[in-house]
Amino acid sequence: MSRVELTERSTAGASTSPAESDLNRHRAYTRARCTIINIRKPQSSREIRYMRTLTKLSALALLAASAMACGGDGGTNVEQRECGPGTVLVDGQCEVDESNCGEGAVLNADGQCEATDAICGDNTVYDTALGRCVPTQGIQCAEGTIEVDGQCLPENTIECDEGTVVANNQCVPAEDICGEGTEADGQDRCRPAEEACGEGTTFDVATRTCVPTSQLSCGAGTITIDGVCRLRSAVVDELAAQGTLDLDAEAGAPLELVAGEQVIFTGNIDAPEVVDGEYVQDLDNLSITGTAGQWIRVAIHANGMPEPGFVFMEEVEAPADSEVEEPVLPFSRTSDAGAGLDFSREIVIPADGTYALNVGPIAQLLELAGPAGGEDWGYVGTIELIDAPAPTAIELAADGINGDVRHLTENFYAVSNAQLDDPYITFTNFEADAQAEVQIWSDAQTLVEALPVTGTSLSFNAPSEEFFILVDRVTSSGPATRYSATFEQGQELEAETSFSQEVSLSAGQYVRVTQWNDAGESLPASISAGEEALASTSSLALRTANSGTRGLYYLANESITATVDIENDTTETIVSVFNVSVIDALAIGDVEEDFDVDRELVLTPGQRDYAKVNYLSEGYRLISTDADVELTLFGADGSEVLSGSGTLAGQLPAGEYVLLLEANSELASYSLTGDFFNTTVVSETSTPNLSIPDRITEFVSSTIAIDSCLTVLDVSIDVEITHTYRGDLYVNLIAPSGEEYALHDRTGSGTDNIYGNYPGDFNPADSLTPLVGSSGNGNWKLAVADGGSGDTGTLDSWTLNLVCAQ
């Protein structure tokens, strides 16, 4: 590398942005050799800090060894300069001490110790390019063989079958061996011709199928080029040989990209050097002139660098005082972390202007490691204009979108028939490994709005009846990069104003009210009929919330006109979506004994559904569902009769009932079954009079054996425990299956004894509902332990009461 003089370069006749100037200046610093030269220092280090802010680089902490070899005080006084170990001062600069070269090595013209033939054996010489000793004579092949590329192969006397020819003493397929619709793949094999696969697809050799170009998966050591897997070594060598721009050279004017012309650039990331006492990462820079709406593709390939990457960034003016003013956040797109030796992505230019492609190691670009580089950290890259893809047509009111943010050409949507009066809300689901944004374009050249995805929903106004949506990632760090979104039309609700809507309900219908707003606020909501309040909540939560009142409901027993009110009680205008739905309750009707019905209704977690049933006879009833729901049964007077998770059981008189189902997870449908049973009661008592040891956590237990209960419909337990401090006690019921249910868990403080029934007199610590439907036959146990000290007692007796199906 030649000596460089770092001085202020005239800007006459050239326009250089602050970002470009900083990058060029830093590149010059990092390439300066250890010579006594006049170095212009950056002004107050502001330029360095600003460049780091824009490119997201703070990489200033690696490879101090190269600077340490220079030694000295960093000044221009030659007499005061000291050279490091292994170097001597010659004509004002530190050079390698030739005397330090070992035996068989001499100092070459570049100041490096280089081996000589002296280290090689007889009939060998030292090959500088290969860095090893090689024979002075060719290999000796046996009779009937010849040397081909350093190998002994049979003489050209072999005969090849039809369809093959001799090449290098081997039989390889003839050029015309590939049949119609196929072509040679460059590796002596035939593959389907490109026209065999449809537009936007290519032939995947691994799966032997036509796949979308974006899904083509190439094996180790290969690169996807124009939908074809090619050997990466050949591609990199070929690209490097065709390179037209050397980014190690001084930067010129911004490049104008031309349709159909691929620009190939090369460069090397040198070892970091010190500027103002800080290590500075070497970066290469290519500036281009961009036009709004242009689609470009950038690819970068390792040619010695461990993992190359880039930041493509809009060039913006530096603030006058970076200590006070925040820098303007420019448009930027970064290659993905963990991309490996090769990376390619598409970028859409958002506005006319100058853009910088900053190339360097991806770990340093993403601030994952300190400065790094070396003389063999080469790369080769390409940048080109590409045609904009054909957008997918959607209507916001009817269609959702989904895809992968890494496949930009598949995330371009053309919207038609948009309504202009109210804003739209997108309910989005973005996976965690990508930083993404949704762009709204009024036409193919005009970006209206770029919305960073920071939560689950976004709001925007349609710029016209027809416009474009583009979903893109800024960068990503893993494979979880899929997204999905649905669109709904919202409205602006000013502070301290209300949304109202009238609904008409027939008997057996219910109204469901939900809301979402871009402020994330829970709002007061009510349902009323005239002066009568039917249902209300002070905080109707977002319908996407994990908890809270996510819906307000009212089930009508007669025809009625109701009014729904939702109030914005915040001090800000919010964009809101209100959903007021009238739904027919599931009408099970008159039931003598059993019923089995199916329901198709989409429920999200927290949403409810209602069913009405009229039992014509008294009896023991079991209601169960295959869905993950909570069930509550109400009588005709609105009082709660039974409740449980997925199953209800109990003795019910004849009459009308309302069943409420509340979803725990998302449902599209469910089945509901009602069974009628003739019942028998099995009741067995044990009087063990077991002493309960004081402050010993091991349980004492008593067993009752049951052999006449095939199916449990209900269970209760009568307990008589004498103890002087109820709050010390654990009492557990153990079913024949081995499942354990806590009845008493050290509650009741200093109250004496436990005399009574679970769940009749005492609420069990664990619900006994899961026992319904299980077999009652086997050994049941009651286990008791004393977890406190100073009080004692006995398990006097207990009775197991089972209602069983006949």
N, C-alpha and C positions, 0 to 999 in steps of 0.2 A: 504494500500500500504506500502511495507516495506521500511526502510531507505536504501538509496543508497549512495555509495562512488564514486564520480566522479573523476577519475584519468585517466592518459594516459594508454590506453590499448595496450598491446603488439600486434604487427602484425605478430609475428613469426608464420609461418605455415599457414597464411591466406592472401588472396589477397583482399584488400578493396579499392574500387575506391574513389576518392575525394568526389563525390556526395554522395556515401553511407556513408562515414565517417562523412560528415557534417550532414546528416539526423540522423544517429545514435546518434551523439553527441548532437544534438538539442533535440532528443527524451528524452535522459537522463536528460538534463537540465530541460525540461518542466515537468518531473515527480519527480523531487527532492522535498522532504518535507521540511518544515521550520525547519531544524536542523543545528547545528554547525558542518559543515563538510568541508573538504578541496576540494574546487572546482577549477579545472584547467580552466582558462579563455581561450577563443579562441585567436589566435594570430592576433592582430591588427584588429580584426573583419573581416579579409579578407575572412575567411572560410564562415562566415554567409552571407556576400554580394554575394559571388560566388554561394552559394546554392540558394539564392533568384533569381539570374540571370537565372540559369538553369531551375528552376521550375516555373519561372514567379511569384514568391511570394514576396510581400513586406508587408505581413500582420503582423504588429507589434504594434497594438494599441487597445486592448480591455481587459476587465475583470481585472482591477487592484486590486479588492477587496481581492483576495486570497493572493496577495503579501503583502498588507497593514497589514493583520492580523499578519504577522511575526514580524514586527517592527525591531528595532535595527539599528546598523550602517552597517550591512553587513559584519563585520569583524569576526575574530575568538576569540576576547577577550570576554569571557563569562560574566565577571563582567560588561562590558559596554553594553551588549545586553539588550534591552527593549522589552517587549512583548506587543502586542496590546490589545485593550479592549476585555474582555472575556477570556483572557489566562493568565497563570502564568508561571514563569520560574522554571522548575523542571529538575535537573541534566543536565543543559546546553541546554534545548530545551523548546520551548513554547508549553504548553499543555492547553486543555480546562479546565477552572476553574469549578470544579464540583459544586461549590456553585451557579453557574449561572443557573443550571438546575431548571426549575420551579417545582411547587407542582405536585406530581404524576409522576415525571421523575427522573431517576438516570443516572449517567455516565457509559456507557458500556465499554467493553474492547478496543473498537476502538476510545475511547475519544469522543463519541457522546452522547448527551442527548437522552435517550430512555424512552418512556412512560411505566408505570407499570399498573398492574390491578387496582390500586387505582383510576384511572380515569374512570373505567367502572362500569356500574350499576349491580344490582342483576342478578345472573345467567348468567353473561357474563365475559369474560376474554379478555385481550389485545393480539391480534395476531400480532407478530412482522413482519412476512412476509407480511401480508395483510395491516398492518398499521392501524388497526381499531379494535373495540371491537366486539367479535362474541359470539353467545349463547353457553352456556356450555352443553345444551341439544339439541337433534335433534328436528326437527319440528314434530308436532302432526298431522297426517293425519286422515281423517274421515274414518268411517267404509266402507270397500269395496275398499279402495285405499291404495297404498303403496308409500313410499318415493323412488324416483329415481333421483339421482343427485340434491338433494335439492328441488324437486318438488313432489307434490302429484299426482299420476297417478292411473287410474283404475287398479284393480288387473288383473292378467293375465287370464282374462276370455273372452277377445274379440275374435271374429272370423273374419278372413281375407278372401277376395275373392281369386279366383284362380289367380296365378301369383304373389301373395304377401305372405309374412311371417310376424310373430310377432317378433318385436325387440323392447325392452324397452317399452312394452305395446303399441306399435304403429305398423300399417301395413305399411311395406316397400316392394318395388319390390324384388322378388326373383332374385337370381343371374342369372338364365337362362331366365329372362323375355325379354332380348334383342334379337332381331331376327338376321337373317343372315346379315352380313355386318355392324352390329352395335355392340357397346360395352358399358359397364357401364362407366359413367364419374366420378365415385367416389362420386357423390352427388345424388344417387338414381334416376339417369336419364340415358337414352340411347342416344348415339350420334354415327354418322357414324364412323366406324373404319378407321384408318389412311389410309388403302389401298383403301378406297373409293375415296380419293382425289389423284390427280396425283403428280408426283415428284415435290418437291419445293412448294407444296401447303398444306394447312391444313383446317380443317373444322372450320368455324367461327360461334360459337353458336349465336352471336348477329344477323348476317345476314342470318344464316342457309344456307350458301353457302361455296364452296371451294374457298379460296383466297390464293394468294401468301403469304408465311410465313412472308415476310417482311411487309405485309399490315395487318396482324392480329391485330385487335384492341380489347384489353381486357378491361372490365369494371372496375369501381372503386373497389379497394381492391383486385385486382387480378394481376398476373404477367404472362407474356408469357414465358413458359418453353417448349422448344422443340416443338414449334408450338401448344401448348395447354395452355389455360387460367387456371391458378390455383390460389387458395386463397393465397395472399401474406403472411399472418400470418403463415399459415402452411408451406409454402416454406421456409420462413426465419428461423422458429424454426427448421425445418428439416435440413437445411444447417448448422445452428449454431451447432447443435448436432453432425454433421458429420465433423466439422472443424478439419483439420489436422495441421494447422499452426496458431500460435498466434503471430500476428505482434507486439503485445506489448512487446514480449520477445526480447532478444538481437538478432540482425540479424546474420544469419549464412552465409555460402558460397552461391554463386548464385545457384539458383534452376535450374535443368535440367528438362524441360517439356517432358513428355512421351506420345506418341500418345495413345489415348483411356483412359487416366487417368486424371480426373479433379482434380485440386488442390483447396481445399476449405480453405479459410483463414478468420480469425476473428480478431477483435481488437477494441480499443476504443480511441477516440480523446480526450485527457485530456485538462483541462483548461490551457491557456497559462501562462507562467512564464517569469520572467525577466532575460535576459542575457546581460551583459554590458550596463545596463540601458535601454534596449529595450525589449518590449514584443515579444515573439517568438511563432509562431503558432506551435502547436504539429502536427506532421505528422507521419504516419506509412509508412514503406518502405519494399518492397519485391523485391529482385534482382533475375533476371533470366538470363540464358545464351541463347542467340538467334542465330538462323542460318538464313542467307539470304534466303528469299522466303518462310519462315514459315508463315502460317496463324494461328493467335491465336484469341481467344475470351475472353474478360474480362467483367465480370459483377460485379456490386456492389449494395448491398441492405441495406437500413437503418434498423438498429436494435436499434433505439433510437436516432441516429444522424438525425437532421432535413433534410439535403439534402447531401448525400455523393457523392463524385466524386473522380477522379484520374487524375494524369498526368503520362503517360507512356513515358519514356524518355531514350534515349541512354546515357550511362555514358561516359563522355569525360574527358580528362586531364584538370586541371585548368591551366590558364596561369601563367607563372612564376611571373609576376607582373601585377595584375589585374587593377592597377591604370593606366597602360600604354597600355597593350595589351587588345584587345577585346576578350572576351571568345568565344570559338568555339560554333557555334549554333548547338545544337544537334537535331537529329530527335526526334520529340515529337508528341504525340496524346493526346488530352484532352477530358474528358467527357463533354457533352454538357451542357450549362447553362439552367436552368429551367427544367431539366430532372425529378425532383421529388424525390420520395423515392427510385427508382430503375433505374438502367441504365446498358445498355449492348452495346458493339460495337466490331466489328472485326478490327484487326490490322494486317498489313503485315510487317514482319521484313525486313528492307532494307539491312542490312549488318550483318555479323558475329560480335558478341560482347556481352557485358553485358548491360542489360537494367534494369532500376529501375521503379517499379510501386509505385508511391507515392500517398498515400490515405489520404484524408482529406475532410473537408467541401468544396463543389464546389464554394461557394461564396468567400472563402478565397483563394482557388487555382487560381481563376480568378481575384483576387485582387478587388473584388466588395465589400468587407467588411473587418473590422479589425479582429485580432485574436479572436478565440472563441473555446469553447470546454466545456466538463464537464464529470463527472464520469459516466453518463448514455448516452454518445454519442457513442454508439456501432454501429458496421456494420458487415456484413458478405459478402464475395465476392468469386468469382471463377475465375480461369484462366486455359485455356486448349488449346491444339493444335486442329485445325480443318482441315478437308480436303480442299484443294484449290477447288473453284468452277469451273465448266466447263465454259471456256470463250465464249463470243459471237463472232462469226466469222464476220469480216468486211474487206472490201477493201477500202483503203483511198480515191481512186479516185472516188468511187461510193457511199459510204455509210457515213451517219452521225451517231452520237451517241446522246443519251439523257437519262436522268434518274434523280435520287435523290442521292446526295452525301452521304446521311446517310446510304444507302443500299449498302455497299461495295461489297458484293458478287455478286451484279447485275451490277457492274461497271467495270468488267474485260473483256477486249476485245483482241481477237487474230487477228492480222493483217496479211494478205497474199498479195503477188504480189506487194510489195512496190517498188517504184523506188528509186535508191540510188544516182543518180547524183545530185539532187537538194533538198534543204530542203522543209519541209512541213509547211504550215501555218494552224493553227486551228482557225476558227472564232467561238468563244465561247460566250455563254450567261450563266453566273452564277448568280443566285439570291443572294440577299444581306445578308442573315442571316448566311452564311457559309464562313469560310476561307478554301480555297480548293487548291489542287495542282493536276497536271497531271503528272503521272510517266510513263517513258518509260523503259521497261524491254527487254533486248535482248533475254533472256530466263527466265524460271520460277524462277531462282536463281540469276540473275544478273541485278541489277538496274543500268541503264545507266545514267538517268537524271531525276530529280524531278523539275518540272516547277511550281512555285507559280502562281496562277491566280491573277494578279494584274490589268489587263485591259480586253479588249475585244478579244485580239488575242495572240497567242503564236506561236513561230517557233521552229522547231526541225528537226534533221536529222534522217532518218530511219537507225537504226543500222544494219539492214539486210533486206532481202526480207520478212522475217517472224519475227515478234516480238509481244510484248504485250503492251497494254496501260491500266493503272489503274487510275481511277478517284476517289479521296478520299478527305475528309475534315479533316483539322487539328482539328477544333472544330466548333461548330455552336451555335447560340444564339436564334434561332427562327425557324418557320416552312418553311420559304422561302429558300429552299435548292436545288431546281431543277437546272439542267444544260442542255445545248444542244450545239453541236459543229458540224461543217462541216470541211472537210479537202481539201486543195488545194496545188498543188505543186508550189513552188516558185523558185527563183534563187538569187544568190548573185550578187549584182551590186556594183562594186568598186567605190570609190570616183571619181567624175568628169569624169565618163564614161556614155554611153548612151545605152538604149535598143532601137532597131529598128526592125520593121516588115513591110513587104509589104503586101498589101491587094488588091484584084481585086473587083471592084464594077460595077454592071450593073445599067442601068437607073432605078431609083425607089428603089435602095438599099441605106442604110446608114451604116456608121461605128460608133461604140460606143467604146470609150477608157476609161477604169477605172484602178485605181492602188491602191495597199495597200503596206505598208512597215513597218517593225518592229520598225523603228525609229519615226514613226508618222509624217513624213515630207510630205508637199505638194511639188510637183516637176513640173518643166517646161515640157510642152508637146506640140506637134504640129502634124498636118496632112498636107502633101504636095504632089504635083504631079510635079516632076521635079523641076523647079525653082519656081513654083507657090505655094504660101502658101494658103492652103484652110481653115484651122482653127488652132488656137493656144491659149494657156493660159500660163501665167507665174507661175501659182500655181494650178496644178491639185491636188485637195484634196484627202484624203483617201476616198474610196468608202463607208466607214462606218461613215464618218464624219457627224455631225449634220447640217453643213452649208458649203458654199463654192462651188467651181466648182468641182462637184463629177463625171463629165463625159465630155468628149470632143467628138463632133459629126460632121459628114459631110454627107449630103444627095446628092447623085449623080443624075444629070439630064441626064447623058450619061455614057457610059461605060468608066471606067478610072482605072488606076493602081495608088494607093496612098501609101505613106510611112508614118508610124506612128513612131515618135521618143519621147522617154521619157528620160530625163536627170537626173542623180544623181548629183545635184549641191552642195551636202553636202561634208564635209571633211572626212566622214566615209564610210566604206563598209556597205551596208544595205541589208537585206533580203527582197525581193520584189515579189509581185504577180501582173502581168500585164494581163489585159483582153482586148483583141481586138476582137470585135464581129461584124460580118456583118449580118444585119437584113433587111428583105424585109419590106419596108414601106407598110402600109395598103392602098391598091388600091381600093378606092371607085368607081372610074371610071366616066363615063358620067352620069350626073344627070339632068333630066328635071325639076322635082319638088322635091319629098321627097326621103330620103334614111334611112335605118335602118340596121346597121351592128354590128356584135359582134367580139371582138378581144381577143384572148388568148395569153397573153404575160406577163411574170413576170416582174414587175417594182418595184424597191426599191425606197424609198423617194429620190427625186432629179433626178431620171433617166427619160429619155425622150422616146417618140415614135412619129412617123410621119405618117400622112395620106395624100393621094393625091386625089383631087376631081376636076372634070371639070363640071362647071355649064353651061348648054346649053342655058339658058335663063336668062334674067335679072329679078330681083324681090327681095322681102324682104325675107331674110333667117334667120332661127333660128337654131343654132347648139347646141346640149346639150348632156351631158353624165351623167351616173349614178355613175361615179368614182370621187374620191377626187383629182382633177387635176386642173392645170392652163392651159387655152387654149389660143393659139395665132394663128391667121390666117394671112398668107402671100400671097401676089399676085405673079404673074409669074415673076416679076422683083425683088422679094426678099423683097419688102417693106411691113411693117406691116399694116394690114387693120383693124383688130379687135382683142381685147384681153379681157379676163375676167376669172372668177372662175367658171368652170363647165358649163357656158352658154355664147354663142355669139349671137348677133342679129344685123342686119343691112341691108341696101339696097345695093345689090351687082350686078355689071354688069356681063354679061356672061364672062367665061374665066376659066383658070386653077388656082387652089389655093393649097397651102400646109398648112396643119393643124399640129401644134406642140402641143403635150400634155406633161406636166411635172407633175409627180406624187408627191403628198403631203404626201401620206402614201403608205404602201406596197400593191401592186395589183397583182392578178393572171390573171385577165381578166377585160374587161369593154365593155359596149355597147355605141354606138355612133349613134345619131339620127339627121337628117337634115330635117327641115320642110320649105315648101314654102308657102307664104301667099300672097293673095291679100289684100291690106292694105287700110285703110282710116286714114286720119289725123284729130284728134279732137283738136281744139285750142280754149281756153276760156281765157278771160282777166278780171281782177278785178282792179278797180281804187279806192282804199279805202282812199287815202290821209291821212293815219294814222300818227299822231305825235309819234315820238320815244323818250320817256322820257330819260333825261340825267342821266347816271350812275345808272340806275335801272335795275337789272338783270331779272325782270319779262318781258316775251315776250308779244308784241302786235302781233295780227295775223289777216290774211284775209283768207276767205274761197272761194273756187270754187267748185261747185257741177258738177259731170260728170255722165251721165246715158246712154252713147252710146259707151262704150269701154269695151267689154268683156275680151279681153286679151291685155295687154300692150306689144308692141314689142320694143318701144323706148320712151324715155322721155327727154324733155329739158324744161328749164324755162328761160323766159325773165324777167329781173328784172330792175326796175327803182327806186332807192333809192337815195334821196338827203341827203347828210350828209357832214359836214365839216371835218371829220376825219374818213376815212374808217377803220382804225385799231381798232376802238372802237366796231365794229359791229359783232354780231352773226346773221347769217341768216340760218334758217332750213326749209326743206321741210318735211311735215308730210303727209304720204300716207293714203288712206282710211283704211288700216289695222291697223293704229296706229304706224307703223314703222317710225322712224324719221331719216332723212339724213341731215347731216351738209353740207351746200353749202359754207358758208363763216365763218371762225373762227378767227376773229380779226387779219387778215393779211392786208397788204397794207399800214401800218403806217399812215402818214399824208395825203395821197392822198384823194381828195374829191370824194364823190359819188360812187355809184355802178350802172353803166348803161351797160347792156350787157346780154349775154346768157350763162347759164350753161348747158352743158359743152362746148359749142361752143367757147365762148370768155374767160371764166374762168374755171379752173379745180375745180370741187367741192371737198370740204374737204373729203367727203365720196363718194365712187363709187355709181352710180345710177344703175349699172348692176343688182343687186338683184331685182329690180322692173320688169325686163323683165319676162314675163310669168304670172304675177299677174293680177288680175282683176283691171280695171281702173275705175270702177263705184264706186261712193261714194263721200265723201267730202275730198278734198285736201286742205291743209293749208300751207301758207307761214308765218313763225313766225320770228320776228325780235326783237333784244334787243341791248341796248347800255351798254357795260361793262366799258367804260371810263368816264372821266369827262371833262367838259369845252366845249363840242361840242354837237350840236343837229341836228335833221333831221327829214325826213318824208318818209314813205313807200308810194310812189306816185302810182305805179301800178305794176302789174306782170301778166305774161301770161304763162299758162300751155299748153305745146305742147305734145300731145300723138300720137304716131303711133300705131294704133290698128289693130288687125287681123279682117278681115271681116268673 
